[in-house]
């Protein structure tokens, strides 16, 4: 059985590499994500490589092997289902559940996770829009683009948020941008660094840095007008 530390490293490498189109997760990126020193990361990456869970190349970074990726997906499945369970049953907000799920994901059994999955009706995504891996390890990932990449006039559905820090999630809630909201891009000014959207008749302007952290799916109707 993998240790808590190993599980955290595998999950982190999987997420970083996934955001980069499969490119290796650099030592510095892993160190920043886990709040540890680069030297500590280097030692662990070598351990993961020796265990057959990852490949590690100095100055390039680490990629998970098939067995490492399978374990990472198991951990993500636990984490995301726990987050959704906490929001659905205990009504925790989306900015509260991440830390709780981090504490619980290493303690629950696969049997309990499968029961939670069935209880929730086999959901596709967690409270932040992240896809939930299935019990067989498969993952359905919807084609999405950032809000900053949307053209003026395009209709969108807020599908996923990349930055899941409590502060950013509270900002989105206060700005009237909940997950699943449907809207329309009314301005996208790269030179000014802003994106304006209309949701339920209300205009909201975001900085491009914030818009780049929001993933959206295109919609065909005019419900965002």
N, C-alpha and C positions, 0 to 999 in steps of 0.2 A: 504494500500500500504506500502510495506516495505521501511524503510529509506535507504539512501545510506550506512550508517554504517552497518546495518543489512545485506544488500546485499553483501557487501565486506566480512563480516565474513562468510556468508554461502558459498560463492564462494571459499574462502580460505580453509575452513574446508573440502569441497568437494574434492578439488584438493589434499590436504595433505593426506586425508584418502584414496583417489584413488591410490596414489603412494605407499601406504602401504598395498594394498590388502584388504582394507575395515577396517583396524584397526583404533581406535579412533585417532583424531588429538590432540596431546598433547598441553597443554597450552603454553609451551615454543615455540613450533613450530609455533603456530598461532601468538604469540607475535613477533617472528622474521620476519615472512612473512609480517606482517602489520606494523612493526616498532613501536609497542606500548609496554607498560609495561605488565608483566604477571598479575599484579593486575587488570589492565583494562580489559584484556582478561577474567579473571575469572568472573568479574562482568557481562560482556556481554554474556558469555556462560550460566550463570544462567538465564539471561533474555531470551535467545533463548530457554532454556529448559522450562521456564514458559510459553512461547508463543507456545509451541508445535512444534517448528522448529528443535529442537535438543535434544539429551539426553546428560547429563553431569555427569560424575563421577569424584570426586576429585582424583588427583594423577594418573588418567588414561587418561582423556581428553573427547572430545566430538565427537559424531556421529550424522549425520543428520537423522531426521525422514523422512518418505516418502514425507511429505509436504515441509520440508526443502530442501530435495534433488531436488524436482520438481522446486522450486524457484531458487536454485543454477544453475540448467541446463538452465533455462530461461535467467539468467544473462550471463552464459557462451555463450549461443547462440548469444546474442546481441554482446558481446565482440568480439567473433571470426569472426562474419560476418562483423562487422565494420572494424576490422583489414584487412580482405580480400578486402573489398570495397575500403579502402584507398590505398592499394597497386595496385589494378586493375584500379582505376579511377584517382587517384591523383599521382600514381607512387611513393608513399612513400616506402622506403626500409624496409625490415623486422625488422631492428633494430630501426626504428622510430615509428612504428605503435602502439606498446603496450601502451605507455603513453597516446597517443591520444585516443585510445579506452577506456582506463580507465576513461578518462574525459567525454566521450560521452555515455558510456553504460547505465548510470543511467537516461539519459534525453530522449532517443528515445523511441517511443511507439512500442508495439508489431506489430502494423499495418505497421509501417515504416520498421521494421526489416524483416517482411515477404516480403515486396516489394523488399528490398535489396536482400534477398535470391532468389527470382524469377529472379531479374535482373541479378544476377551472375550465374544463371543456376543451382540452388540448389547444391552448392558445398559440398564436403564431408569433406574437411579439410581447416584450415586457413593457413596463410603464414608460420607458424612454424610447420605445420603437425598435430596440435591438431584437433581431430574430432569435427565437428560442430553438436551440438544437433539439431534434427529435430523439426519442429513446434509442433509435438505431444509429445515432451519430450524424445523420444527415442534417443539412442546414439549408433552409430556403431563404435566399437573400434577394430582396426586391431591387430592381434597377432604380437608382435614385441619383439626384444631383443636388448640389448645395443651393440654397436660396440665392446666394450671391451670383450664381451662374444663370439664373432665370432671366429670360427676356421680358421686357415691358409688355404687359397685356396677357402674359401667360397665366393660366389657372394652375393651382397647385394644392396639394394636401400635405400638411406638416406630418412627415412620416417618421422622423428619427432625429434625435439630438446627440451630437458627438460629445460636446462638453457637458458632463453630468455632475459637475461640481454643484453643491447646494446653492451657491450664490448665483450661478448662471441660470439654474432652473427656477429659482425664485424670481429672477429678473423676467424670464419668459412668462411666468404666471402673472406677474404684475402688469406686463405689457399686453395681456390678452392673447397670448400665443400658446394655447394648450395643444398637446399632441392630438392629431386628427383634425385640427382646424383646417377649413378649406378657404382659400383666398385667391387674390389676384395681385400680381406685381404691377404697381402703378408708376414706379420710378426705380431706375437702377443707374446711379451715377458713379461710375468708377472714379472719375476725377474728384468728386466730392467725398467719396468713401461712404456713401449711404445707399440703402435700399428701402423703398417704401412699399408697404403692402396694405391691401384693404381686406379686412375680415369682418363679416357681419356688419358691413356698413361703416366700420371704423378704420381710419387710417393710422398706421403705426410705422414709424421710421426707425430703422436699425442701422448701426454701423456695419460696414462690410465684414469686419472681424467677427461680429456676432452672427451675421448672415451666413458666413462660411461654416459655422458650427451647426447649422440647421439643414437637414436633408429633407428633400421634398419629392413627392411623386406627382407626375403630371395627371391632371384630370381633364376630361373632355367637355364637361358641361359648363354652364356659366354660374354655378352656385356661389362663386366667390365674389360676384358683383354686388 
